[in-house]
Amino acid sequence: MLNRRLLRIKAMQHIYAFQQCRQANHALAFAYVREAFEPDLNSMELPDPEQLAQDRRLAEEILTARLSGNLGPGKTSEKAKQVATEALNRYEAQSQKDCSFLKNQMVARVEQMSDHYKLALLLLVALAEESYRDLQKKSRPANPNTIIPDEVGSTRFYLNPVIQAIRDNEQLRTEASDKNWSWQEQQSTLRQLYKSTIKPDEEFQNYQYAKGTSLEEDIAVVRYVFNTHLLKSEVVNNFFEELDISWEENQKVIKSLVNRSVKSLAEHPEQGIEIATLTPNWEDDRAFFEELYTITIRHDTEYEQIIAEKSENWAVDRIASMDQIILKMAIAEILNFSSIPVKVTINEYVDISKQYSTQKSKQFINGLLDVIAQSLQERNLIRKSGRGLIDNR
């Protein structure tokens, strides 16, 4: 299932993307200033180039100051002030637009994982149908000495109760119809995958031509085929990578959800398979990582100052950009999410740094967050409640 660490990672990735957009917007704002003071070669009167250059420098000083939250130089020309104001407005408008777009994209990409999980369930049905088509062509097992007991036995995977439960699930059938989900275009590649890899597999053969199977064995073979063959298939991975740029890291969640659904048939066979949700409390989890994203961006300057005060031997601009984001997100979580213990927050971001930052980041982030958390606690800025009080020291 989807856990909050992955949600933190999704927020981190989109905060990083926003920072890249903001840097681009910063460059565009100064480009606007430069262009505003280019001489108009079509004008009847050529402006004084020295005055243009002076006004441009003043406008750049004003813009630099205002981007830092200051007013800028006191004495300036009206033209310089006007151009700097327009450049700043453009920068802020585009940055706000980028921030909203990336936030919506972040949520949409996570919610799409639910669709990809259901597509993975339908992939099992598509593969079972391929096994049936193969049998219709009078195919036989690789070992000529194997005895095929009867027609039901030879279509055992196609008639597997898990496959049938997926095929008969009304919710899945309705969504597949509404969203036009189909593996039809991949039929030829699935056929090749089945014939070259799955069909000759000894464990699959033993199941397919067994005299009888239990529900436990039916579930086990579906999990085996999905985990051992489908998730490791280049064809399947290429398909999902086209749908999901984060498929490599999201695959584990899809695997967990599919296996949970497959195993659910053993718990209540009369009810069919369970269509799992991304998390038990998706609305709460969605609110968590939306708020984490928004707060981290909104208080970027404030959190940068907190980092600067405690990173005595390191100027903030010398800290790796991903480390800066991880530190700022951790500070946002420590200060604004009362139900999450401080130690949990620190441990989560230290673990994230192992995967997404430099080799030395783990120790650096762990040490700096400990110092920052202690300082915030001494200033009585950390307020925890309920579960958040655990290990809050």
N, C-alpha and C positions, 0 to 999 in steps of 0.2 A: 504494500500500500504506500501511498504518498505520505511522506513524513515532513515535519517542519524543517528539517535540515535541507531537504531538497527545495522547499519553498524559500528558505534563506538564500540558497544558491541562485534560484531564479531571480530573486530581487537583486542580488549582487550583480548578476550578469546584465540586468537592465539598467541598474545605476551606472555601471561602467559604460554601457552604450550611451546613456544620457550625457555622461561626461565628455565622450567623444563628440557628440552633437553640440554640446555647449562650447567646446574648443573651436569647432568649425564656425559656429555662430559668432564667436569672439573675433575670429579672423575676418569674417564677412563684415562685421561692424566697422573694423578699421579700414577695410577695403572701400566701404561706402564713404568714409571720411576722405580717403585719398582721392577717390573719383570726384567727389563734390568740389574739390579744389583744383581739378585739372583745368587748364585754360580752354575756353571755348573758342576754337579756331574759326568758327563761323560768325563770331561777333564782329561788328564794325569797329569796336574799340577793344583792343587787346588789354586785359587787366595787367596790373603791375605784378610780375612773377614773384618779386620779393614779398609783396603783401599776401599773395596767395599762399606762399610757403609758410609765412608767419601765422596766418589764420589756420592753416592745416595743422601746424604744430600745437596751436592753442586748442583746437578742437580735439586733437588726440590726447592732450593733457586733461581736458575736461572729461572726456570719455573714460580714460584710465582711472581718474579719480572717482567718477560716479560708479564705475563697475566695482570699485573697492568700497563703496558706501560713503564716499566723501564728496564735498561740493566742488572741489577743483579750484583753479586760480581765481583770484578776486577780479582782476582786471582782464577783460577779454572783449573781443568784438562780438557784435550781435550775430554776425554770420557764423562765427565759430561756435557760439552757444547753440544756435539753431541746428546746425549740422550735427553736433555732438548729441543733442537731445533726440533728434530723429534716429541716429545710429543706435543710441541706447534703447529707444522704443522698439526698433526692429529686432535688436538682440533679445530683449525681454519677451517680446511677443512670440518669436520663433522658438525660444527656449521653453516657454510655457507650452507651446504647441507640441514640441518634441517630448516634453515630460508627460503630458497627457496621453500622447500616442503610444509611448513606450509602456506606460502603466497599463493601458488597455490591451496592448499586445502581450504583455507579461501574463495577464489573467487569461486571455484567450488561449495562449499556448499551453497553459496548464490545463485548462478545461478541455482542450482538444485531446489530451491524453486519454480522457474517458472514451472518446470516439475511437481512438487507435486501439484501445483495449478491446472494444467490441468488434472492431475489424479483425483483431487477432483471434477472437472466438469464432468468427465467421470463416477465418482461414482454415480452421480445423474441419469445418463442414465441407469447404471446397476441396480439401485434401481427401476426405472420406468419399466424396462423390467421384473424385478422380480414381480412387481405388476401385470403386464399383464399375466405372467405365472400363478400367483395365481388365477386370474380371469378365466383363461382357465380351471381351475379345478372346475369350477362352484361354487366358494366360494361366500358367501353371507355376508352382514354386520352383526355385532354382534347383533344388534337390529332386531328381526324378523319382526317388524312392519314397518321397513323402506322400502319404495317403490323404487325399481330400475327402473328408467324411461326407459332406453333403453341401447343397447350395447355400444353406444358412451359414454353415461353418466357413465357407469360402468368402462370404461377405460380412464376416464378423466385425471388421473395423467400421464398415459402412453402417451396420446395424448396432454399433456400440451405443449403449444407453446414454452415455454422456453426449455423444454426437447428436443423438436423436433429441435429447433435452435441449441442446443449443439450437438445433434446427426448429424445434417446436416452440421456443420461447416467444411469446406474443410481443413482449416489449422490444426484443431484438429484431423481430420480423418487421414491426412497425417502423422502427428507426431506420432499418436498412432500406425500406421502401421510401420513406420520407427523404432520406439523405442520399439515395441512389448509391448505396454501398454495394460493391460487387468485386469479385475476384476474376470476372470473366476475361478481362484483358490479359490476365496473367495465367490463363488456363494452360497454354502450351508449356510455359516454363514450370508450372506446378506439376504438369504431367511428367516432364523430364526429371524433376526433383523426386517425384514418387518412384518412378521406374528405376532410376540410377542409384538412389540413396536409401530411401525408406523401405521399399519393397524387398530388397535383398537382405535387409538387416535381420540378423538371426533372432533377436528378441521379438521383433515385429512378426516374423514368420511363425515363431512358436505360438504367439497369440492368435494370429489369423487362422491357423489350422489346428487349434486346440479342440478337443472334443467338447469342452464346456468351460465356461469362465464365471468367476464370481464378480460382483459389482466392484469389489476392491481391485481385482485384476483389470476390469474394464477402465477404471479410473487411472490405474497405474500406467497402462499403455498409452492413454491419451496424454498424460503428463510427460511420459518418456518421449513420445514423438514430438511434442511441442518444444520441450526443453533441449533435447539432444539434437534434433534435426532442423525444425523450423526456425528457431531463434539463432541457429548457427549457419543458416542458409544465406548465401550471397544474394539470391533472388529476393528473399523476404526482406533482408536488411536494406537492400537498395530501394525496395518499394516504400518502406517506412521512412527512410532517410529523405525521400522526396517530399514526404508529408511533414516531417518533423526535423528541423535542423539540429535539435538536441537529442536525436534518437539514441545515440550511444549511451548517454546518461539516463534517459527516460526508459530505456529497454527494461531495466531492472524492475521498475514500477509496473510496467505492462506484464512482465513475467509473473510478478507476485499476484496481480489481480486475476490473471487467467487461471493460475494454479488454485487460487482461492475459490473461484467459481467451479472449477472442475471437481474439487474436493467437496464442495457444498452438497453435491448430489448424494453423497453417503450419509449426510446428516438428515436430509429430508427428501428421500427419493420420490415421494408422492407429490412433492411441490415443484420438482424440476430443479434446474440449476439457479443459483442466486446471481443476479447481475449486481456486481459490487459497485460501490461508490468510491471516489478517489480517497476520501477520508471519512471517518465517522461523523465529523462535524465540519463539512466543507464550508459552510457560511462563516463560521468562526475562523477557520484557517485562511480563507480568502481575505477576510478583514485583516487578519494578522499581517500577511505579507504585503497587502496593499498599503497599510498604514506604515509598515516598516520602510517601504520604498519611499513614500511621500515624506515622512519625517526626516529620513536621512538626507534627502535632497534639500528640504526646506531649511534645515539647520546645518548645512554644510560648513559655512564659515565659522559658526559657533563651535562645532565639533573639531574643526581644524585647529582652532585656538586652544582647545583642551589638550589636543595631541601635542601641539607645539610646546605648551607649558611643561609637559612631562617627558618629552623626548629630548633631554638636555643636550645630548651629544649629536643629535640629528636634526637638521633643518627639515621641515615638513616636505619641502620640494625634493629632498634626497630620499625620502621613503618611497618605495615602489608603489605605483598608483593602485595596484590591487590591494596591497597592504593598507593603504590609506582608506580605501572603501570598506575593507573588513573592519578596521578600527572604528570608523564612523558608524557603521551599522551596529557594532557591538555597543557603542556608547548610546545610540538611539534606543536600543533594546533595554539596556540597563536603566535608563532614565524614564522610559515611557511605557513599559510593559510590566505592570505591577505583579502579575501572577507568575512571572518567569524568574527563578532564582538567579542571582548574579553568577554563581559558579557554573550553572547550566549554560548561561549565555557565553561566558568565557570559553568553556570547553567546546561548545559548538563552533565558535569562530576559529579557535585554534585548530580544530580538526579540518575545517573548511580550508584553512590556509595551507595545510599539508598537500591538498589536492590542487589548489588553484594559484598558489603563489610560489615564491622562491624557496630554496632548500633551508635557508636560515630564518624564514618567516615565522615558523612555529614558535621558536624560543623567543624571538623578538616580540611577537604579538602577545604571547602569554605573559611575559614580564611587564610589558607596557600596560596591558589591560588590568593587571593586578594593581599596578601603581595608580592608574586612573580611577579604578573602582574604589580604592581606599580613599583617595582624595575626595571623590564625589560623596562618599559616605561620611567623611569627616565634616564636609560642608552641608550635611543633612539634605542633599539633593536626591538621594535614592529613597524612594518610598515603595516598599513592597507589602503585599498582603496575601493572605491565604497560602497557597503553595509557594508563592514567591518568597516567603520568609525562610524556606528551607535553605540551610547552608549560606544564608545571607550575612556573611561576616568577612 
